[in-house]
């Protein structure tokens, strides 16, 4: 399981980033990118246990049996969820500030970008980022709380 996780988690995360970035032009975006990112974290949790992220990746000490890990991690996931809500709401309000309807979107073409030559930047990307953070924060909170039980 651990060998499979080492191989598949990077692939899942690259696919999640790809779907997130193409979401304003094609099917995909913040929701499916967030679901895939959560699936990668769930795979890590299944393969390595809940304490691996805290001690192995972040280098924090985990005190067995105290429940401190769960509280810090769940609090971080909840902050991610709240940040996503703020970004989604802020992207909706931005249209109102400039006199457009709520959730109005616009785009800009950037030319002369190395490798890509031309990129279309859409304000929908900000909304998708908020949705991504809401999905990741919400689902990882649920996974962590249920797994800790």
N, CA, C and O atoms as a GROMACS GRO file, in nm:
protein
  596
    1UNK      N    1   0.081  -0.118   0.000
    1UNK     CA    2   0.000   0.000   0.000
    1UNK      C    3   0.087   0.126   0.000
    1UNK      O    4   0.058   0.223  -0.070
    2UNK      N    5   0.193   0.123   0.081
    2UNK     CA    6   0.281   0.240   0.087
    2UNK      C    7   0.352   0.264  -0.046
    2UNK      O    8   0.369   0.379  -0.088
    3UNK      N    9   0.394   0.159  -0.112
    3UNK     CA   10   0.459   0.174  -0.242
    3UNK      C   11   0.361   0.231  -0.344
    3UNK      O   12   0.396   0.319  -0.422
    4UNK      N   13   0.241   0.182  -0.342
    4UNK     CA   14   0.138   0.233  -0.433
    4UNK      C   15   0.110   0.380  -0.404
    4UNK      O   16   0.094   0.459  -0.497
    5UNK      N   17   0.103   0.417  -0.278
    5UNK     CA   18   0.077   0.557  -0.240
    5UNK      C   19   0.190   0.648  -0.289
    5UNK      O   20   0.165   0.758  -0.338
    6UNK      N   21   0.313   0.601  -0.276
    6UNK     CA   22   0.427   0.683  -0.322
    6UNK      C   23   0.422   0.711  -0.472
    6UNK      O   24   0.466   0.816  -0.517
    7UNK      N   25   0.369   0.617  -0.547
    7UNK     CA   26   0.362   0.633  -0.691
    7UNK      C   27   0.237   0.712  -0.733
    7UNK      O   28   0.245   0.800  -0.818
    8UNK      N   29   0.124   0.680  -0.673
    8UNK     CA   30  -0.002   0.738  -0.721
    8UNK      C   31  -0.032   0.877  -0.667
    8UNK      O   32  -0.096   0.956  -0.736
    9UNK      N   33   0.011   0.909  -0.545
    9UNK     CA   34  -0.022   1.040  -0.487
    9UNK      C   35   0.032   1.156  -0.572
    9UNK      O   36  -0.043   1.250  -0.598
   10UNK      N   37   0.158   1.154  -0.617
   10UNK     CA   38   0.203   1.263  -0.704
   10UNK      C   39   0.124   1.272  -0.835
   10UNK      O   40   0.098   1.382  -0.884
   11UNK      N   41   0.087   1.158  -0.891
   11UNK     CA   42   0.008   1.159  -1.014
   11UNK      C   43  -0.129   1.220  -0.989
   11UNK      O   44  -0.177   1.300  -1.069
   12UNK      N   45  -0.192   1.183  -0.879
   12UNK     CA   46  -0.323   1.238  -0.844
   12UNK      C   47  -0.314   1.388  -0.823
   12UNK      O   48  -0.401   1.462  -0.870
   13UNK      N   49  -0.210   1.434  -0.754
   13UNK     CA   50  -0.196   1.578  -0.728
   13UNK      C   51  -0.169   1.658  -0.855
   13UNK      O   52  -0.220   1.769  -0.870
   14UNK      N   53  -0.091   1.604  -0.947
   14UNK     CA   54  -0.067   1.672  -1.075
   14UNK      C   55  -0.197   1.680  -1.155
   14UNK      O   56  -0.227   1.783  -1.214
   15UNK      N   57  -0.273   1.572  -1.157
   15UNK     CA   58  -0.402   1.572  -1.225
   15UNK      C   59  -0.498   1.671  -1.160
   15UNK      O   60  -0.572   1.741  -1.229
   16UNK      N   61  -0.496   1.679  -1.028
   16UNK     CA   62  -0.583   1.774  -0.957
   16UNK      C   63  -0.548   1.918  -0.993
   16UNK      O   64  -0.636   2.000  -1.016
   17UNK      N   65  -0.419   1.949  -0.999
   17UNK     CA   66  -0.376   2.084  -1.038
   17UNK      C   67  -0.415   2.114  -1.181
   17UNK      O   68  -0.461   2.224  -1.212
   18UNK      N   69  -0.398   2.016  -1.269
   18UNK     CA   70  -0.436   2.034  -1.409
   18UNK      C   71  -0.584   2.061  -1.424
   18UNK      O   72  -0.623   2.153  -1.496
   19UNK      N   73  -0.668   1.983  -1.357
   19UNK     CA   74  -0.812   2.004  -1.364
   19UNK      C   75  -0.853   2.137  -1.301
   19UNK      O   76  -0.944   2.203  -1.349
   20UNK      N   77  -0.785   2.175  -1.194
   20UNK     CA   78  -0.814   2.303  -1.130
   20UNK      C   79  -0.784   2.419  -1.225
   20UNK      O   80  -0.865   2.512  -1.235
   21UNK      N   81  -0.672   2.415  -1.292
   21UNK     CA   82  -0.632   2.526  -1.379
   21UNK      C   83  -0.714   2.536  -1.507
   21UNK      O   84  -0.728   2.645  -1.562
   22UNK      N   85  -0.767   2.426  -1.557
   22UNK     CA   86  -0.846   2.432  -1.679
   22UNK      C   87  -0.994   2.451  -1.652
   22UNK      O   88  -1.073   2.455  -1.746
   23UNK      N   89  -1.034   2.464  -1.527
   23UNK     CA   90  -1.175   2.466  -1.490
   23UNK      C   91  -1.256   2.580  -1.546
   23UNK      O   92  -1.376   2.564  -1.566
   24UNK      N   93  -1.196   2.696  -1.572
   24UNK     CA   94  -1.276   2.807  -1.623
   24UNK      C   95  -1.299   2.798  -1.773
   24UNK      O   96  -1.381   2.873  -1.826
   25UNK      N   97  -1.229   2.710  -1.842
   25UNK     CA   98  -1.249   2.692  -1.986
   25UNK      C   99  -1.313   2.558  -2.022
   25UNK      O  100  -1.386   2.549  -2.121
   26UNK      N  101  -1.288   2.456  -1.945
   26UNK     CA  102  -1.335   2.321  -1.972
   26UNK      C  103  -1.395   2.263  -1.845
   26UNK      O  104  -1.384   2.324  -1.738
   27UNK      N  105  -1.460   2.146  -1.853
   27UNK     CA  106  -1.509   2.084  -1.730
   27UNK      C  107  -1.395   2.059  -1.632
   27UNK      O  108  -1.286   2.018  -1.671
   28UNK      N  109  -1.422   2.083  -1.510
   28UNK     CA  110  -1.321   2.069  -1.406
   28UNK      C  111  -1.327   2.191  -1.318
   28UNK      O  112  -1.430   2.259  -1.313
   29UNK      N  113  -1.223   2.221  -1.251
   29UNK     CA  114  -1.219   2.340  -1.168
   29UNK      C  115  -1.194   2.308  -1.024
   29UNK      O  116  -1.136   2.204  -0.989
   30UNK      N  117  -1.240   2.398  -0.939
   30UNK     CA  118  -1.212   2.388  -0.797
   30UNK      C  119  -1.270   2.266  -0.730
   30UNK      O  120  -1.206   2.205  -0.644
   31UNK      N  121  -1.391   2.228  -0.768
   31UNK     CA  122  -1.455   2.116  -0.700
   31UNK      C  123  -1.383   1.985  -0.727
   31UNK      O  124  -1.344   1.916  -0.633
   32UNK      N  125  -1.365   1.950  -0.853
   32UNK     CA  126  -1.304   1.822  -0.885
   32UNK      C  127  -1.156   1.821  -0.844
   32UNK      O  128  -1.104   1.716  -0.804
   33UNK      N  129  -1.088   1.935  -0.855
   33UNK     CA  130  -0.950   1.944  -0.808
   33UNK      C  131  -0.941   1.921  -0.658
   33UNK      O  132  -0.850   1.854  -0.610
   34UNK      N  133  -1.037   1.977  -0.584
   34UNK     CA  134  -1.041   1.957  -0.439
   34UNK      C  135  -1.072   1.814  -0.400
   34UNK      O  136  -1.013   1.761  -0.306
   35UNK      N  137  -1.163   1.751  -0.473
   35UNK     CA  138  -1.196   1.612  -0.445
   35UNK      C  139  -1.075   1.522  -0.470
   35UNK      O  140  -1.047   1.432  -0.390
   36UNK      N  141  -1.004   1.545  -0.580
   36UNK     CA  142  -0.886   1.463  -0.608
   36UNK      C  143  -0.774   1.488  -0.506
   36UNK      O  144  -0.706   1.394  -0.466
   37UNK      N  145  -0.756   1.613  -0.464
   37UNK     CA  146  -0.656   1.642  -0.362
   37UNK      C  147  -0.691   1.572  -0.231
   37UNK      O  148  -0.604   1.516  -0.164
   38UNK      N  149  -0.818   1.574  -0.195
   38UNK     CA  150  -0.861   1.504  -0.074
   38UNK      C  151  -0.841   1.354  -0.088
   38UNK      O  152  -0.805   1.287   0.009
   39UNK      N  153  -0.865   1.301  -0.207
   39UNK     CA  154  -0.841   1.158  -0.229
   39UNK      C  155  -0.694   1.123  -0.210
   39UNK      O  156  -0.662   1.017  -0.157
   40UNK      N  157  -0.604   1.212  -0.254
   40UNK     CA  158  -0.461   1.188  -0.233
   40UNK      C  159  -0.427   1.188  -0.084
   40UNK      O  160  -0.351   1.102  -0.038
   41UNK      N  161  -0.482   1.283  -0.009
   41UNK     CA  162  -0.458   1.286   0.135
   41UNK      C  163  -0.518   1.161   0.202
   41UNK      O  164  -0.455   1.104   0.292
   42UNK      N  165  -0.635   1.119   0.160
   42UNK     CA  166  -0.697   1.000   0.218
   42UNK      C  167  -0.611   0.877   0.191
   42UNK      O  168  -0.598   0.790   0.277
   43UNK      N  169  -0.553   0.869   0.072
   43UNK     CA  170  -0.464   0.758   0.039
   43UNK      C  171  -0.341   0.759   0.130
   43UNK      O  172  -0.295   0.654   0.174
   44UNK      N  173  -0.288   0.878   0.156
   44UNK     CA  174  -0.175   0.890   0.249
   44UNK      C  175  -0.216   0.846   0.389
   44UNK      O  176  -0.141   0.776   0.456
   45UNK      N  177  -0.335   0.886   0.432
   45UNK     CA  178  -0.384   0.847   0.565
   45UNK      C  179  -0.401   0.696   0.575
   45UNK      O  180  -0.368   0.637   0.678
   46UNK      N  181  -0.452   0.634   0.470
   46UNK     CA  182  -0.473   0.488   0.472
   46UNK      C  183  -0.339   0.417   0.474
   46UNK      O  184  -0.321   0.319   0.546
   47UNK      N  185  -0.244   0.464   0.394
   47UNK     CA  186  -0.116   0.396   0.383
   47UNK      C  187  -0.025   0.418   0.503
   47UNK      O  188   0.046   0.327   0.546
   48UNK      N  189  -0.026   0.540   0.558
   48UNK     CA  190   0.073   0.575   0.660
   48UNK      C  191   0.015   0.607   0.797
   48UNK      O  192   0.093   0.625   0.891
   49UNK      N  193  -0.113   0.615   0.814
   49UNK     CA  194  -0.178   0.649   0.940
   49UNK      C  195  -0.193   0.801   0.952
   49UNK      O  196  -0.130   0.876   0.877
   50UNK      N  197  -0.274   0.843   1.042
   50UNK     CA  198  -0.304   0.985   1.058
   50UNK      C  199  -0.184   1.067   1.107
   50UNK      O  200  -0.174   1.185   1.075
   51UNK      N  201  -0.095   1.005   1.183
   51UNK     CA  202   0.017   1.079   1.241
   51UNK      C  203   0.128   1.110   1.141
   51UNK      O  204   0.214   1.193   1.170
   52UNK      N  205   0.128   1.046   1.025
   52UNK     CA  206   0.237   1.062   0.930
   52UNK      C  207   0.251   1.205   0.880
   52UNK      O  208   0.362   1.257   0.873
   53UNK      N  209   0.142   1.268   0.845
   53UNK     CA  210   0.148   1.405   0.794
   53UNK      C  211   0.205   1.499   0.899
   53UNK      O  212   0.289   1.584   0.868
   54UNK      N  213   0.160   1.483   1.021
   54UNK     CA  214   0.205   1.572   1.129
   54UNK      C  215   0.353   1.550   1.163
   54UNK      O  216   0.428   1.647   1.171
   55UNK      N  217   0.394   1.426   1.182
   55UNK     CA  218   0.532   1.400   1.226
   55UNK      C  219   0.629   1.383   1.110
   55UNK      O  220   0.739   1.438   1.112
   56UNK      N  221   0.589   1.307   1.008
   56UNK     CA  222   0.679   1.276   0.898
   56UNK      C  223   0.700   1.390   0.800
   56UNK      O  224   0.811   1.410   0.750
   57UNK      N  225   0.594   1.465   0.770
   57UNK     CA  226   0.603   1.570   0.670
   57UNK      C  227   0.628   1.706   0.735
   57UNK      O  228   0.718   1.779   0.693
   58UNK      N  229   0.551   1.740   0.837
   58UNK     CA  230   0.563   1.871   0.900
   58UNK      C  231   0.668   1.876   1.010
   58UNK      O  232   0.706   1.985   1.054
   59UNK      N  233   0.717   1.761   1.056
   59UNK     CA  234   0.823   1.757   1.156
   59UNK      C  235   0.778   1.795   1.296
   59UNK      O  236   0.861   1.835   1.378
   60UNK      N  237   0.650   1.786   1.325
   60UNK     CA  238   0.599   1.817   1.459
   60UNK      C  239   0.597   1.692   1.543
   60UNK      O  240   0.579   1.581   1.493
   61UNK      N  241   0.615   1.712   1.671
   61UNK     CA  242   0.610   1.599   1.764
   61UNK      C  243   0.465   1.558   1.788
   61UNK      O  244   0.378   1.644   1.808
   62UNK      N  245   0.439   1.430   1.785
   62UNK     CA  246   0.306   1.378   1.811
   62UNK      C  247   0.311   1.302   1.941
   62UNK      O  248   0.389   1.208   1.956
   63UNK      N  249   0.228   1.343   2.036
   63UNK     CA  250   0.222   1.274   2.165
   63UNK      C  251   0.113   1.169   2.157
   63UNK      O  252  -0.005   1.203   2.144
   64UNK      N  253   0.150   1.041   2.166
   64UNK     CA  254   0.049   0.936   2.150
   64UNK      C  255  -0.057   0.941   2.260
   64UNK      O  256  -0.026   0.962   2.377
   65UNK      N  257  -0.181   0.923   2.219
   65UNK     CA  258  -0.290   0.915   2.314
   65UNK      C  259  -0.342   1.047   2.366
   65UNK      O  260  -0.440   1.047   2.441
   66UNK      N  261  -0.281   1.161   2.330
   66UNK     CA  262  -0.326   1.288   2.385
   66UNK      C  263  -0.432   1.355   2.299
   66UNK      O  264  -0.508   1.439   2.348
   67UNK      N  265  -0.438   1.319   2.173
   67UNK     CA  266  -0.536   1.380   2.084
   67UNK      C  267  -0.496   1.517   2.035
   67UNK      O  268  -0.574   1.584   1.968
   68UNK      N  269  -0.372   1.562   2.066
   68UNK     CA  270  -0.327   1.695   2.024
   68UNK      C  271  -0.316   1.702   1.872
   68UNK      O  272  -0.349   1.804   1.812
   69UNK      N  273  -0.270   1.592   1.810
   69UNK     CA  274  -0.256   1.590   1.664
   69UNK      C  275  -0.389   1.620   1.596
   69UNK      O  276  -0.397   1.705   1.507
   70UNK      N  277  -0.492   1.549   1.640
   70UNK     CA  278  -0.621   1.565   1.574
   70UNK      C  279  -0.672   1.708   1.586
   70UNK      O  280  -0.729   1.761   1.491
   71UNK      N  281  -0.654   1.768   1.701
   71UNK     CA  282  -0.706   1.904   1.721
   71UNK      C  283  -0.632   2.005   1.633
   71UNK      O  284  -0.695   2.091   1.572
   72UNK      N  285  -0.499   1.997   1.626
   72UNK     CA  286  -0.423   2.092   1.543
   72UNK      C  287  -0.452   2.073   1.396
   72UNK      O  288  -0.468   2.171   1.323
   73UNK      N  289  -0.458   1.949   1.351
   73UNK     CA  290  -0.482   1.922   1.211
   73UNK      C  291  -0.623   1.961   1.171
   73UNK      O  292  -0.643   2.024   1.067
   74UNK      N  293  -0.721   1.924   1.251
   74UNK     CA  294  -0.860   1.960   1.220
   74UNK      C  295  -0.876   2.111   1.221
   74UNK      O  296  -0.949   2.166   1.139
   75UNK      N  297  -0.809   2.180   1.313
   75UNK     CA  298  -0.816   2.327   1.315
   75UNK      C  299  -0.757   2.386   1.188
   75UNK      O  300  -0.809   2.484   1.135
   76UNK      N  301  -0.649   2.328   1.138
   76UNK     CA  302  -0.589   2.376   1.013
   76UNK      C  303  -0.683   2.353   0.896
   76UNK      O  304  -0.695   2.439   0.808
   77UNK      N  305  -0.749   2.239   0.893
   77UNK     CA  306  -0.844   2.211   0.785
   77UNK      C  307  -0.964   2.305   0.793
   77UNK      O  308  -1.016   2.348   0.690
   78UNK      N  309  -1.009   2.336   0.914
   78UNK     CA  310  -1.121   2.430   0.928
   78UNK      C  311  -1.081   2.570   0.883
   78UNK      O  312  -1.162   2.641   0.822
   79UNK      N  313  -0.958   2.612   0.912
   79UNK     CA  314  -0.911   2.742   0.864
   79UNK      C  315  -0.905   2.745   0.712
   79UNK      O  316  -0.936   2.847   0.650
   80UNK      N  317  -0.866   2.634   0.651
   80UNK     CA  318  -0.865   2.624   0.505
   80UNK      C  319  -1.006   2.640   0.450
   80UNK      O  320  -1.028   2.709   0.351
   81UNK      N  321  -1.102   2.575   0.514
   81UNK     CA  322  -1.242   2.585   0.474
   81UNK      C  323  -1.291   2.729   0.483
   81UNK      O  324  -1.355   2.778   0.390
   82UNK      N  325  -1.262   2.796   0.593
   82UNK     CA  326  -1.306   2.935   0.613
   82UNK      C  327  -1.238   3.028   0.513
   82UNK      O  328  -1.303   3.117   0.458
   83UNK      N  329  -1.109   3.009   0.489
   83UNK     CA  330  -1.038   3.090   0.389
   83UNK      C  331  -1.102   3.074   0.252
   83UNK      O  332  -1.117   3.172   0.178
   84UNK      N  333  -1.140   2.952   0.216
   84UNK     CA  334  -1.208   2.927   0.089
   84UNK      C  335  -1.341   3.000   0.080
   84UNK      O  336  -1.374   3.056  -0.025
   85UNK      N  337  -1.418   3.000   0.189
   85UNK     CA  338  -1.544   3.073   0.190
   85UNK      C  339  -1.523   3.222   0.172
   85UNK      O  340  -1.600   3.288   0.101
   86UNK      N  341  -1.421   3.275   0.236
   86UNK     CA  342  -1.390   3.418   0.223
   86UNK      C  343  -1.352   3.452   0.080
   86UNK      O  344  -1.396   3.554   0.026
   87UNK      N  345  -1.271   3.368   0.017
   87UNK     CA  346  -1.230   3.392  -0.121
   87UNK      C  347  -1.350   3.384  -0.216
   87UNK      O  348  -1.363   3.468  -0.305
   88UNK      N  349  -1.437   3.285  -0.198
   88UNK     CA  350  -1.556   3.273  -0.283
   88UNK      C  351  -1.645   3.396  -0.267
   88UNK      O  352  -1.690   3.454  -0.366
   89UNK      N  353  -1.670   3.434  -0.144
   89UNK     CA  354  -1.754   3.551  -0.119
   89UNK      C  355  -1.688   3.678  -0.174
   89UNK      O  356  -1.756   3.763  -0.232
   90UNK      N  357  -1.557   3.690  -0.155
   90UNK     CA  358  -1.484   3.807  -0.205
   90UNK      C  359  -1.486   3.816  -0.356
   90UNK      O  360  -1.495   3.926  -0.411
   91UNK      N  361  -1.478   3.702  -0.424
   91UNK     CA  362  -1.484   3.706  -0.570
   91UNK      C  363  -1.622   3.746  -0.619
   91UNK      O  364  -1.635   3.806  -0.726
   92UNK      N  365  -1.725   3.715  -0.544
   92UNK     CA  366  -1.859   3.759  -0.580
   92UNK      C  367  -1.880   3.906  -0.556
   92UNK      O  368  -1.944   3.975  -0.635
   93UNK      N  369  -1.826   3.955  -0.445
   93UNK     CA  370  -1.840   4.096  -0.408
   93UNK      C  371  -1.757   4.185  -0.501
   93UNK      O  372  -1.793   4.301  -0.523
   94UNK      N  373  -1.648   4.134  -0.556
   94UNK     CA  374  -1.561   4.215  -0.643
   94UNK      C  375  -1.639   4.273  -0.761
   94UNK      O  376  -1.614   4.387  -0.800
   95UNK      N  377  -1.731   4.196  -0.816
   95UNK     CA  378  -1.813   4.248  -0.925
   95UNK      C  379  -1.900   4.364  -0.880
   95UNK      O  380  -1.918   4.461  -0.954
   96UNK      N  381  -1.955   4.353  -0.760
   96UNK     CA  382  -2.040   4.460  -0.708
   96UNK      C  383  -1.961   4.589  -0.686
   96UNK      O  384  -2.014   4.699  -0.704
   97UNK      N  385  -1.837   4.576  -0.647
   97UNK     CA  386  -1.754   4.694  -0.619
   97UNK      C  387  -1.731   4.776  -0.746
   97UNK      O  388  -1.730   4.898  -0.740
   98UNK      N  389  -1.714   4.710  -0.859
   98UNK     CA  390  -1.691   4.783  -0.984
   98UNK      C  391  -1.821   4.812  -1.060
   98UNK      O  392  -1.817   4.862  -1.172
   99UNK      N  393  -1.935   4.781  -0.999
   99UNK     CA  394  -2.063   4.814  -1.059
   99UNK      C  395  -2.125   4.705  -1.146
   99UNK      O  396  -2.224   4.730  -1.213
  100UNK      N  397  -2.068   4.586  -1.145
  100UNK     CA  398  -2.124   4.474  -1.221
  100UNK      C  399  -2.210   4.389  -1.128
  100UNK      O  400  -2.208   4.408  -1.006
  101UNK      N  401  -2.287   4.294  -1.184
  101UNK     CA  402  -2.367   4.206  -1.099
  101UNK      C  403  -2.280   4.115  -1.011
  101UNK      O  404  -2.161   4.097  -1.038
  102UNK      N  405  -2.341   4.059  -0.908
  102UNK     CA  406  -2.274   3.966  -0.818
  102UNK      C  407  -2.219   3.848  -0.898
  102UNK      O  408  -2.288   3.796  -0.986
  103UNK      N  409  -2.097   3.807  -0.870
  103UNK     CA  410  -2.025   3.696  -0.935
  103UNK      C  411  -1.995   3.722  -1.083
  103UNK      O  412  -1.980   3.627  -1.160
  104UNK      N  413  -1.986   3.847  -1.125
  104UNK     CA  414  -1.945   3.878  -1.262
  104UNK      C  415  -1.799   3.837  -1.280
  104UNK      O  416  -1.717   3.850  -1.190
  105UNK      N  417  -1.769   3.787  -1.399
  105UNK     CA  418  -1.634   3.741  -1.428
  105UNK      C  419  -1.580   3.813  -1.550
  105UNK      O  420  -1.655   3.858  -1.635
  106UNK      N  421  -1.448   3.822  -1.557
  106UNK     CA  422  -1.382   3.882  -1.672
  106UNK      C  423  -1.253   3.806  -1.699
  106UNK      O  424  -1.217   3.717  -1.622
  107UNK      N  425  -1.184   3.839  -1.805
  107UNK     CA  426  -1.059   3.771  -1.837
  107UNK      C  427  -0.964   3.868  -1.907
  107UNK      O  428  -1.004   3.972  -1.958
  108UNK      N  429  -0.836   3.830  -1.906
  108UNK     CA  430  -0.730   3.909  -1.968
  108UNK      C  431  -0.640   3.813  -2.046
  108UNK      O  432  -0.609   3.704  -1.998
  109UNK      N  433  -0.598   3.853  -2.166
  109UNK     CA  434  -0.502   3.774  -2.244
  109UNK      C  435  -0.362   3.830  -2.220
  109UNK      O  436  -0.337   3.949  -2.242
  110UNK      N  437  -0.271   3.745  -2.174
  110UNK     CA  438  -0.131   3.782  -2.157
  110UNK      C  439  -0.050   3.721  -2.270
  110UNK      O  440  -0.055   3.600  -2.293
  111UNK      N  441   0.023   3.805  -2.342
  111UNK     CA  442   0.103   3.757  -2.454
  111UNK      C  443   0.252   3.766  -2.420
  111UNK      O  444   0.292   3.845  -2.334
  112UNK      N  445   0.332   3.686  -2.487
  112UNK     CA  446   0.475   3.688  -2.465
  112UNK      C  447   0.518   3.611  -2.342
  112UNK      O  448   0.626   3.635  -2.288
  113UNK      N  449   0.435   3.519  -2.296
  113UNK     CA  450   0.468   3.437  -2.179
  113UNK      C  451   0.560   3.324  -2.224
  113UNK      O  452   0.529   3.254  -2.320
  114UNK      N  453   0.675   3.306  -2.155
  114UNK     CA  454   0.766   3.198  -2.195
  114UNK      C  455   0.695   3.062  -2.193
  114UNK      O  456   0.610   3.036  -2.107
  115UNK      N  457   0.729   2.978  -2.285
  115UNK     CA  458   0.679   2.842  -2.306
  115UNK      C  459   0.536   2.841  -2.362
  115UNK      O  460   0.511   2.775  -2.462
  116UNK      N  461   0.443   2.914  -2.299
  116UNK     CA  462   0.303   2.910  -2.342
  116UNK      C  463   0.270   3.014  -2.449
  116UNK      O  464   0.172   2.997  -2.522
  117UNK      N  465   0.348   3.119  -2.460
  117UNK     CA  466   0.331   3.229  -2.556
  117UNK      C  467   0.210   3.316  -2.525
  117UNK      O  468   0.222   3.439  -2.525
  118UNK      N  469   0.095   3.257  -2.498
  118UNK     CA  470  -0.024   3.335  -2.467
  118UNK      C  471  -0.106   3.261  -2.361
  118UNK      O  472  -0.128   3.141  -2.371
  119UNK      N  473  -0.150   3.335  -2.260
  119UNK     CA  474  -0.229   3.277  -2.152
  119UNK      C  475  -0.353   3.363  -2.131
  119UNK      O  476  -0.346   3.486  -2.136
  120UNK      N  477  -0.465   3.298  -2.109
  120UNK     CA  478  -0.587   3.368  -2.073
  120UNK      C  479  -0.606   3.355  -1.922
  120UNK      O  480  -0.623   3.245  -1.871
  121UNK      N  481  -0.602   3.467  -1.852
  121UNK     CA  482  -0.626   3.468  -1.708
  121UNK      C  483  -0.769   3.513  -1.684
  121UNK      O  484  -0.807   3.623  -1.724
  122UNK      N  485  -0.847   3.429  -1.619
  122UNK     CA  486  -0.986   3.461  -1.591
  122UNK      C  487  -1.005   3.482  -1.442
  122UNK      O  488  -0.941   3.416  -1.360
  123UNK      N  489  -1.092   3.574  -1.408
  123UNK     CA  490  -1.121   3.597  -1.266
  123UNK      C  491  -1.196   3.479  -1.206
  123UNK      O  492  -1.206   3.468  -1.083
  124UNK      N  493  -1.250   3.391  -1.290
  124UNK     CA  494  -1.314   3.269  -1.240
  124UNK      C  495  -1.214   3.179  -1.168
  124UNK      O  496  -1.253   3.096  -1.087
  125UNK      N  497  -1.086   3.196  -1.199
  125UNK     CA  498  -0.983   3.117  -1.132
  125UNK      C  499  -0.980   3.146  -0.981
  125UNK      O  500  -0.954   3.057  -0.901
  126UNK      N  501  -1.006   3.271  -0.944
  126UNK     CA  502  -1.011   3.306  -0.802
  126UNK      C  503  -1.129   3.235  -0.736
  126UNK      O  504  -1.115   3.180  -0.626
  127UNK      N  505  -1.244   3.237  -0.802
  127UNK     CA  506  -1.361   3.166  -0.750
  127UNK      C  507  -1.331   3.017  -0.737
  127UNK      O  508  -1.365   2.956  -0.636
  128UNK      N  509  -1.268   2.958  -0.839
  128UNK     CA  510  -1.232   2.816  -0.835
  128UNK      C  511  -1.134   2.786  -0.721
  128UNK      O  512  -1.142   2.681  -0.658
  129UNK      N  513  -1.043   2.879  -0.693
  129UNK     CA  514  -0.951   2.860  -0.580
  129UNK      C  515  -1.029   2.854  -0.449
  129UNK      O  516  -1.001   2.770  -0.363
  130UNK      N  517  -1.127   2.942  -0.434
  130UNK     CA  518  -1.210   2.939  -0.314
  130UNK      C  519  -1.286   2.808  -0.300
  130UNK      O  520  -1.292   2.751  -0.192
  131UNK      N  521  -1.345   2.762  -0.410
  131UNK     CA  522  -1.418   2.634  -0.408
  131UNK      C  523  -1.322   2.520  -0.375
  131UNK      O  524  -1.357   2.431  -0.297
  132UNK      N  525  -1.203   2.522  -0.434
  132UNK     CA  526  -1.101   2.421  -0.406
  132UNK      C  527  -1.070   2.416  -0.256
  132UNK      O  528  -1.068   2.308  -0.196
  133UNK      N  529  -1.047   2.532  -0.195
  133UNK     CA  530  -1.014   2.536  -0.052
  133UNK      C  531  -1.131   2.491   0.035
  133UNK      O  532  -1.110   2.425   0.136
  134UNK      N  533  -1.252   2.526  -0.004
  134UNK     CA  534  -1.371   2.483   0.071
  134UNK      C  535  -1.383   2.331   0.066
  134UNK      O  536  -1.407   2.266   0.168
  135UNK      N  537  -1.367   2.274  -0.052
  135UNK     CA  538  -1.380   2.128  -0.067
  135UNK      C  539  -1.270   2.056   0.008
  135UNK      O  540  -1.296   1.961   0.082
  136UNK      N  541  -1.146   2.100  -0.009
  136UNK     CA  542  -1.034   2.034   0.059
  136UNK      C  543  -1.049   2.048   0.211
  136UNK      O  544  -1.037   1.949   0.284
  137UNK      N  545  -1.075   2.168   0.259
  137UNK     CA  546  -1.089   2.189   0.403
  137UNK      C  547  -1.204   2.111   0.462
  137UNK      O  548  -1.190   2.050   0.568
  138UNK      N  549  -1.318   2.113   0.395
  138UNK     CA  550  -1.435   2.042   0.447
  138UNK      C  551  -1.418   1.891   0.447
  138UNK      O  552  -1.444   1.825   0.547
  139UNK      N  553  -1.375   1.838   0.334
  139UNK     CA  554  -1.361   1.692   0.326
  139UNK      C  555  -1.249   1.639   0.415
  139UNK      O  556  -1.263   1.533   0.476
  140UNK      N  557  -1.137   1.712   0.424
  140UNK     CA  558  -1.029   1.664   0.512
  140UNK      C  559  -1.067   1.675   0.659
  140UNK      O  560  -1.021   1.594   0.740
  141UNK      N  561  -1.148   1.773   0.694
  141UNK     CA  562  -1.199   1.780   0.831
  141UNK      C  563  -1.283   1.656   0.861
  141UNK      O  564  -1.267   1.593   0.966
  142UNK      N  565  -1.372   1.622   0.769
  142UNK     CA  566  -1.456   1.504   0.788
  142UNK      C  567  -1.373   1.376   0.796
  142UNK      O  568  -1.394   1.293   0.884
  143UNK      N  569  -1.278   1.361   0.703
  143UNK     CA  570  -1.192   1.242   0.702
  143UNK      C  571  -1.112   1.232   0.831
  143UNK      O  572  -1.101   1.123   0.887
  144UNK      N  573  -1.055   1.343   0.878
  144UNK     CA  574  -0.973   1.340   0.998
  144UNK      C  575  -1.054   1.307   1.123
  144UNK      O  576  -1.011   1.228   1.207
  145UNK      N  577  -1.170   1.367   1.135
  145UNK     CA  578  -1.253   1.343   1.254
  145UNK      C  579  -1.305   1.201   1.255
  145UNK      O  580  -1.302   1.135   1.359
  146UNK      N  581  -1.352   1.151   1.141
  146UNK     CA  582  -1.403   1.015   1.134
  146UNK      C  583  -1.290   0.914   1.154
  146UNK      O  584  -1.309   0.814   1.222
  147UNK      N  585  -1.173   0.940   1.098
  147UNK     CA  586  -1.059   0.848   1.112
  147UNK      C  587  -1.006   0.844   1.255
  147UNK      O  588  -0.960   0.740   1.301
  148UNK      N  589  -1.014   0.958   1.324
  148UNK     CA  590  -0.965   0.962   1.461
  148UNK      C  591  -1.053   0.881   1.555
  148UNK      O  592  -1.008   0.834   1.660
  149UNK      N  593  -1.179   0.864   1.517
  149UNK     CA  594  -1.271   0.785   1.600
  149UNK      C  595  -1.236   0.641   1.584
  149UNK      O  596  -1.300   0.554   1.645
   0.00000   0.00000   0.00000
